[in-house]
Amino acid sequence: MSKNLLTNYLQAQNIINKTYQNHPYYNHLLLSCFVLLTKYPKYHTLIEDIMSSTEIIIENAPLQEILKDIILPEQLEEEKKLDDCFYPATSFSGISFIFDKEKHIIHLDQTNPLVAISTYLYDDTETIEALTHELNHIIKSIYNSHFIDNKEGYCQERNGLQIVTEYLDGRFFSENEYLDEVINVLQVQEMLKNIRLLKPLVNNKPLVNFLNTINFTRLESILSYENIAYLLENLWHLPTFKNIFEPHLITGNISLLKQQFNAYLNQDCFAAFSYSFDTLFYNPDNTECLELIKNIEDFFYYKENIPKKIYKK
């Protein structure tokens, strides 16, 4: 285990030194790259490609200020409209579409990915978590990232579990948004625990000094989407549940994921399960959604005959 951690750290160092050696947030980038390499041993080439091609902006300014000169005004307004809280960190996969309504054609417009993080309200601990969170989104948005059907007049973009569908006539649908966010949060929480394990293995004095400033208790806790992430913690720690989801989040075979989930439960309930997290993000006391999640959780534990831990807000 220690040997693998050290190998991944040295590889992360090589990757970051190629592009970000003089970056003011070098240590944050190094640690994020390290935990991603440790999480995804089969995707080291993909991670290196992403780290070298993604524009990463970390500034001590409100996120709106960081983004206003980078993305189109209408994209900025759409970001605000879709995210009421307009979080201090965001990412873009680089996938967008051009709608030619006169010719009834949709074109793909692809650029490099982007990560933007405001440290205006973040300390180093939260910045590492946010950077890893956003990069993990991008890793899961590369393969099977988009689909265009000009005959039916619509396109789709996939980011992990989330699928966004947009039509030429203006209709817009987003599926699995908050379930995807919660899974991303729990994945990152697991990844960041490796930083504590790495600390005694490195002799890089600047990095050791930086690690001494990190609050590891906070780093290894849930730092985003706290109001709904706790609802999935029991299930996420079950190998059976995790193995239904994780193999498909990078490859993008979401249809197979849904089939496996429904087959395991012997009922067509994935959509309702996913939608429960969308509802509970805005209405955390919705009893119907809370009951559905609890019933599914109980079923998984019953099938595996494992006693449950209790997670609370």
CORQUIZI-V504468 format. One line per field, one symbol per residue. ss: DSSP state (A for helix, B for strand, O for the rest). phi: phi as a letter, one per 20 degrees, with the letter a starting at -180 (. if undefined). psi: psi as a letter, one per 30 degrees, with the letter a starting at -180 (. if undefined). Layout:
# CORQUIZI-V504468
ss: ???
phi: ???
psi: ???
This chain:
# CORQUIZI-V504468
ss: OAAAAAAAAAAAAAAAAAAAOOOOOAAAAAAAAAAAAAAOAAAAAAAAAAAAAOBBBBBOOOAAAAAOOOOOAAAAAAAAAAOOOOOOBBBBOOBBBBBBOOOOBBBBBBOOOBBBBBOOOOOAAAAAAAAAAAAAAAAOOOOOOBBBBOOOOBBBBBBOOBBBBBBOOOOBBBBOAAAAAAAAAAAAAAAAAAAAAAAOOOOOAAAAAAAOOOOAAAAOOOOOOAAAAAAAAAAAOOAAAAAAAAAAAAAOOAAAAAAAAAAAAOOOOAAAAAAAAAAAAAOOOOAAAAAAAAAAAAAAAAAAOOOOOOOOO
phi: .fffffffffffffffffdcgdffdgfffffffgfffffcfecffffffffedefddccebgggffefdddfgfffffffffcgelgfbbbcfnebcddeffelcddecdcffcccceegcdefffffffffgfffgfgeceelebbccffembcccdcmefcddcdfeofbccdmfeffffffgfffgfgfffffffgfedcfggffffffeeefffgededblgfcfffdggffeegfffffegfdfefnefffgfffffffelaecfgffffgfffffecfdfffffffffffgffffffeldfeeddcg
psi: eeeeeeeeeeeeeeeefeegegkfheeeeeeeeeeeeeeiffheeeeeeeeffkjjkjlilkeeeeffgelkeeeeeeeeefjefilgkllkffklkkjjfefhkkkkjkaklkkkkkgegkaeeeeeeeeeeeeeeeeggekhflkkjfefhllkkkjbfkkkkklfgfkkkkkgefeeeeeeeeeeeeefffeefeeffkgjeeeeeefffkjeeeegljflheffefffeeefgkeeeefeeeffeefgieeeeeeeeeeefhligeeeeefeeeefefifgjeeeeeeeeeeeeeeeeefhkkkljkl.
